[in-house]
């Protein structure tokens, strides 16, 4: 795979992963709209793994607390804040794993990469984000995240396996609908990305290790490194902007892109 193509995919992923605009949808659209070779799901997952590092660095206090609370979590002691947060993140990941297995074993995952589908999901879930953000209250914070809300957000996150939905966008929408403040909604969405990416990244390692594909390992490592740099920049910028703006600019972008894609798909 050409180096330019790898860098382009990595930067696109890094800049869109934490914005509610669907990074996976953009990765699928790149070859379809430019004529470039499809980078494949392996590179798609590799750049997601790169963004994992950005989340761990930016939210290092949260993940340090989870590590310190690991012994308490293993004992079933949810009084420790880190143990409680870790348990909730695991709970929120269960629907994603179940839905992902259903899509994989049914073969539907390979069929959901069309421009029309991404256009519809961009449009529909962009409007969902707008309604949730505008109507949602501002009464909940990360500190009072509970099992019920974690499971509800986890079910919403599972829908992001449909390209164009946006993992961050749908989890933020769910959090805002549940009354979480904008910055806290984004924070929870980012924290939930870690176990989700670990699951998909683990599958990539298993799949890649099953065959002799040195070029794929090399390309994946380059893509992961570049996406890490781009993602750390985008994450810091978004979290800063959320202190003063709503999610409406992202909604406008999603709706506009969705309409353009639908126009391309049906003409």
C-alpha positions, -999 to 999 in steps of 0.1 A, spaced: 0 0 0 15 34 -10 28 55 19 7 85 8 -24 64 10 -15 52 44 -9 87 57 -41 100 42 -62 73 58 -44 77 92 -49 115 93 -85 112 82 -92 87 109 -74 107 136 -92 139 128 -127 123 126 -126 96 153 -136 118 182 -159 141 163 -195 129 160 -192 126 122 -183 89 118 -146 81 111 -155 46 97 -179 62 73 -152 86 60 -127 57 57 -152 38 35 -160 68 14 -124 76 7 -118 49 -19 -153 51 -32 -152 88 -40 -115 92 -49 -108 61 -69 -81 50 -45 -78 13 -36 -99 3 -6 -76 2 23 -95 -27 38 -109 -34 73 -75 -44 87 -61 -8 81 -94 6 93 -89 -11 126 -52 -3 128 -59 34 126 -86 30 153 -59 13 175 -37 44 169 -65 66 183 -67 44 213 -33 58 224 -46 93 221 -75 86 245 -53 69 270 -29 99 270 -56 125 272 -77 108 299 -47 93 317 -61 103 351 -92 82 345 -73 52 333 -48 54 361 -77 53 385 -91 22 368 -57 5 371 -54 13 407 -90 0 413 -83 -32 394 -77 -53 426 -109 -39 441 -128 -47 408 -115 -83 409 -128 -86 444 -162 -72 434 -157 -41 455 -175 -13 436 -168 13 464 -135 22 447 -141 49 421 -117 33 396 -132 -1 400 -167 13 395 -157 31 364 -139 1 350 -169 -21 356 -193 3 339 -170 5 309 -170 -32 306 -208 -33 309 -212 -7 282 -191 -28 258 -212 -60 260 -239 -50 235 -212 -40 210 -195 -74 213 -228 -92 208 -240 -71 179 -205 -73 163 -205 -111 165 -240 -112 149 -229 -90 120 -196 -110 115 -211 -144 115 -240 -134 93 -218 -117 68 -237 -85 70 -206 -65 80 -191 -68 46 -223 -57 29 -227 -24 48 -201 -3 30 -224 15 4 -225 52 -2 -263 52 1 -263 35 35 -236 60 48 -256 89 34 -288 78 52 -270 71 85 -251 104 83 -284 123 78 -306 104 103 -281 102 132 -271 138 126 -307 148 133 -307 124 163 -277 142 177 -293 176 172 -325 166 190 -307 150 218 -284 179 223 -311 206 221 -336 188 243 -313 170 267 -310 185 302 -276 194 318 -281 177 352 -259 146 350 -221 143 353 -196 116 348 -193 111 386 -229 98 388 -227 75 358 -246 43 367 -253 8 354 -286 17 338 -271 46 318 -240 26 309 -261 -2 295 -283 23 275 -252 40 261 -237 6 253 -267 -4 233 -265 29 214 -228 23 208 -235 -10 192 -255 8 165 -222 24 154 -212 -8 138 -234 4 110 -211 27 89 -219 64 90 -236 62 124 -205 74 144 -195 57 176 -188 89 194 -219 106 178 -244 80 189 -230 76 224 -229 114 229 -265 115 216 -275 88 242 -256 106 270 -272 140 261 -307 124 260 -300 110 295 -292 145 307 -254 145 308 -236 178 302 -220 183 268 -184 179 280 -193 149 303 -212 133 274 -181 136 252 -158 123 280 -180 92 286 -180 85 248 -142 88 247 -138 65 277 -161 39 262 -140 39 230 -111 22 248 -127 -13 254 -144 -11 221 -112 -5 202 -94 -31 223 -120 -57 212 -117 -48 175 -79 -45 177 -76 -79 194 -96 -94 165 -72 -77 140 -42 -92 158 -57 -127 158 -67 -124 121 -33 -110 110 -13 -135 130 -32 -164 113 -13 -157 81 21 -145 68 14 -109 60 45 -87 68 33 -59 46 1 -56 65 19 -54 98 42 -27 85 13 -7 69 -8 -11 101 20 2 123 26 33 102 -11 40 101 -15 35 138 13 59 146 1 87 123 -35 84 135 -23 87 171 -7 121 164 -38 134 145 -62 120 170 -45 136 200 -46 170 184 -83 166 174 -93 153 208 -77 182 227 -93 207 203 -128 192 205 -128 190 243 -118 227 245 -144 238 220 -172 220 239 -168 244 268 -183 272 246 -202 257 217 -229 230 211 -228 200 188 -248 220 161 -217 226 138 -212 188 136 -249 183 129 -248 207 100 -218 189 85 -234 155 89 -267 166 73 -249 184 44 -226 154 37 -255 130 40 -275 149 14 -246 150 -9 -240 113 -6 -276 105 -12 -275 126 -43 -245 107 -55 -260 73 -47 -293 79 -64 -283 98 -95 
